[in-house]
Amino acid sequence: MVKQTVLCIALMLPLLGCSNLVEAASTLDDKSLDACYGQAHEALRGYVRAYPFYTDAYETYGDAHVRAMVEIRTNARWGNISNDLFLNAVLPPVSLREKWVDWRPVLQPLAEEITKDAKTPLEGALLLNRHLWKRINVVYSTGRDFPNQDPLHSMRINKASCSGLSIILVDACRSVGIPARVVGCLWRKKPGNHSWVEVYSEGEWYTLGAFEDTPPNDVWFANDAAQADPNALEYSIYATRLVPLEKEPLLFYGWGVPAENVTARYLKVKEKTEGVTIHIAAERNGARVEVPLMVNGETLQTPGPLRDLNDYATVTVPAGETITFTLDGKTFTRPLKDGAIFVEQL
């Protein structure tokens, strides 16, 4: 904890004082806009000072990006947003140390078309999550080149995993002024980690799984996230920021970028159940397959090849020594332990 805190403070120093840089652009006069441009640039320059590998990209794309995002804020399609939201959830061109590329001219026209009938930021984000992926021909795959791919890279190779998909959805949202951020954690009760998206709409943050067309906050990982520990840095849930929090500077796990601890919001969805919870998936020829699962009188479906590898058919059963279940007509009996993960070969 001490080591991370020291690192957080070191990264925070170039950015101190940026949290109130962007004044509300409530009028269109040149003076107000010029001030807004300058203050947004200063915030980005602070980030670049902390992460100097972005220097060339800032010099190449920075001015056009700032002007476009300030204009989006000024147009106020979704109503006025606070300085903090603009700086940390609309302005940022990157999230998880991915390569800074000029994604806005590619994503913005698509996002504007897809969200044209949306009445709220949440409606717009849900429409993007439902329709964007086919338009850009990107699917979930662990065969991607690296986790934090930039959007254009993912579009070139037509695949990304949870972090890359989240980066795309966040950037698409931001391109039309929807405040959005990447969120993630290390799982506390099972192996692995996960990244997802939060969008801000009408005074509240909503959870979306990128590439998952489900209602807001209705995500497969809700109970896993509810096991997080807000008092343990390793097992907290983090949301990305451009400007570190001055009172509690934190880093997003694994990526070393400014973040805030949002664990408390996810603990509210925790469901208390009696018994033993197990997680089941099926594979055929080394690849995930969606097949019927029957366990303890309950019928489910295992997640298929386009679902996140952290996603399983999850069920709570009475405690005992073994559990017997059937996958696509084939029966398996396994030792029963709370939190056990079974990936069976068919």
N, C-alpha and C positions, 0 to 999 in steps of 0.2 A: 504494500500500500504506500509506503514511504517513497519507494523508487518511482512509482507512477505519479505521485503527487508532485515530486520534484520536477519530473519531466513535463507535467502539465503546466506548471508555473513557468518553466523555461519557454515553452511554446506560446504561452499566453502573453508574455511581456510585450512583444511587438504589437499586440492587438488591444492592449488596455486603452480604454477611452473610446472605443469604436461603437459601443452599444447604443449610443444616442446620436450617431453621426447623421443619419438620414432623417431630415425634417419632412413632415407631411407635405406632399406636393398637391396642395388643394387648389391651386390656380395654375393657369397655363402661361403666365407671363415669363419672359426670358430669364429674369433675375431668379425666380423661384426654381425654374428648371436647371439653370446653370449651377445653383447651389446644390441641388439634389444630385446632379451628375458628379460634381466634385466630391461630395461627401460619400457617395457610393464607391467612387474610385478609391478614396482613402481607405475604406473598409477592405476592399479587395487587395490593395497594396499591403495592408497589414497582414493579410493571409499569405501573400506571396513572400513577404519577409520571413514568415515562419516556415514556409515551404518553398525554398528558392528554386526548386526544379520546375516551378510553374512560371518563372520569369519570362521565358521566351513566349509562352502561350499568352501571358497577360499582355505583353507588348504587341502581339499579333492580333488577338481577339478581344482584348479587354475593353477598349473604347466602344466598339460596336455592341458588345454584350451589355455593358452598363447602360448605354443609351436605349437599347431595346427594352430592358427590364424596367427602367425608370418610366418609359413611355407606357408600358403595360400597367404599372402601378398608377400612373396619373389618370389613365382612362377609367380605372376603377370599375371594371365590369362586374366584379363581385362585391363592390362596396369598398369602403376604406379599410385598410389594414394597418396595424401598428408598425412602428419602426422595427421592433424586434422581429416580427414576422417577415417583413420585407428583407431585412438583412440576412436572416438565417434560413428562410424557407422559400424565398422567391429569387433573390439576387444570385445565390451561389451557382457557379458554373460546374462545380464538381462536388462529390460527396465523400468518396472513400479512396482518395488518392489515385483515382483513375486518371488516365491521360486526359488533359484538357483539350477537347476538340471543339470545333464550331458546330455543335449539334442543333442549335436553335433554328437555322434556316431549313433544316431537314424536318425536324419534329413539329415546329410551330404551325406550318400550313395544315398538316394532318390533324394536329390537336384542335386547331380552330374549327376545322370542318366537323370533326367528331363531336365536339362539345357545343356546337352552335345553338342547340335547343335546350341546353342545360340551364336550369334556373338558379342553382347553387353550386359552390365549388365541389361539394360532395357528389352531386349528380354528374358534374363534369368528369371527376376522377373515376367514377364507376363506369361511365361510358368509355373513357379511355382504356380502362382495364378490360373491358369487354370487346372492344373493336380494334384497338391499336395493333395487337400482335399479328393478326392476319395481314394488316396493311403493310407492316414492315417485315413480315416473314421471319419472325424470331420465335423459337420455342425453348422450353426448358430442357437443358441437357448438361450433365456433368462432363461431357466431352468438349466443353468450351475451352478456350486457350488459357484463360486465367480468371479468377473469381471476379475481380473488379474491372471488368472490361468497360471501356467507354461505349456509348450508344452506337457510334458509327462502326466500331469494331464488331460488336454483336450483330449488327445488321449485315456486315460483310460475310460473316461465317454462319449466320442464321441460327445462332444458339447462344444461350447464356444460362448461368445458374442463378440461384436466388439473389445474390448481390448484384450481378449484372442486370437482371430483370428489374430489380428495385431501382437501380440507377436510371434505367430507361423511363420507367413510369414516373419517377420523381421529376426528371428533366422535362418530360412531356407536360406534366401538370404545371411546372413553373413557366413553361413557354407561353401559357395562356393565363398566367397570374394566379394559379391555384397554389396556395402555400402547401409545400410538401417536403418531407424529409425521409431519409433512410433510417430505419430503426433495426436493432439486432442485439443478439446476446449469444453467449455460450449456454447450452442447456445444463441445468444443474442436476437433473435426475436421469439423463441419458446422454450417450455420446453425441458429439457434433455441435453445430451452431446453426443459426438461421438469420437471414435478413429479410425485412419486409418494409412496408411503406405506411406512413401516417400522413393524412391530409387534414387541413384545418378548414372547417366550414361552420359558419354561424356560431362562433364562440366555443367550438369543441374540436378536439382531435379525434379522428376516426382511423381505425386500423384496416388496412387492405393487404392481402397477399398478392404480390405482383404475379400476373399470369394466372390468377385464380378468380374466376367470375362468380363471386359469392357476395352476399350482402355485407355491408360494413360491420366490422367487429365480429363477424361470424367466420372465424378462421380455424383451420384444423389444428393450429398450434396454440390455441388459447389456454388449454390446461397445462401444456408444457411451459408456456410463458409464466403462468401463475405460480410455478415452482421457483421462480427467480428470487434472489435475496437482495433487497435494496441496501443492506449493510455490508455486503461483500462485493468489492469491485469486480472480482472475476465473474460473479454470477448475477450481476445487475443487468438491466436492459437499458441500452443507450440510444439516444436520438442525435443525429449529426447536427452541428451548428457551423456557421462561418466564424462567428466571434465567440470566444470562450466566455463562460460565466465568470464574472470577477470573484464572486464569493466562494464558488465551488468549481474550480477548473477541473474538468475531467477529459479523458480521452476515450474515444470509441474503441471497444475491445478489438485487438488485433490490427487495427489500421492506424492508430496514433493520430486521429484528427479530433478537433474540439467536439465535445458532446455534452449532453445533460442526462442525468439519471432519471428515467421515466418509469422505473419499475413499479411504483405505487399504483399507477393506473391499471396495470395488468393483474395485480393481485386481487382486484375487485371481482374478476370473472372466475376466480377459483371455485370449483365445485367440490364440495365435500362428499365423498362416496365411501361406502364401506366395502371391503374386499381387496382384491389384488388386481392391479391394472397391468395389462400386457399389450404389446404392440406386435402386429403380424403383417408381413408382406410376402408376396410370392414372386418367384423368378422362374423363367424358362429360358434355357440357353444363355444364362448370365444376365438377362434383362428383366426388369420389372414387368409383370403382367397383371391386368385387372381380371380377377376371377371371383366367383362366389366363395364366401367364407361363412361357415356355420360353426358357432361356438356357444356353448351353454344355452342352447335354444334360440340364439339370436342369429339372424342372417345379415351379413354385411358384404361389402365389396372391397377387395384390396386395391390400393392405388396403382394406377398404370404407369407406363414409361414416361409420360410427360408431367407427372407429379413430382414434387420435391422429394429427394431421397430421405429426408427426415420425416416424411409423412408416412404413417402406417394406419392400418385398420386397428383402432384402439378400443378395447373392451375391458370392463371391470367384472371379475368373476369372484365367486366365493373362495376363500382361502383353502388350500389343500396341498398335497404333495405333488400332484401332476395335473396337467390340463390336456384334454383331448379336443381337437378341432379338425374340421374337414375343409380342404381347399380344392375346389374344382373336382369334388368327388373322391379325393385322396385323403386318408386319415393320418393324422400325426398325433403322437402323445409326447409331451415334453415336461420337464421339471417345472414346477410353478414357483415363480419368484416375482415379487412386486417390481414392476418396471422392466421386466424381461422383454427382449426384442427377439422375435423369431422371423427369420427370412428363409422361407422354405423353397426348395428346388422341386419343380414339377417335371 
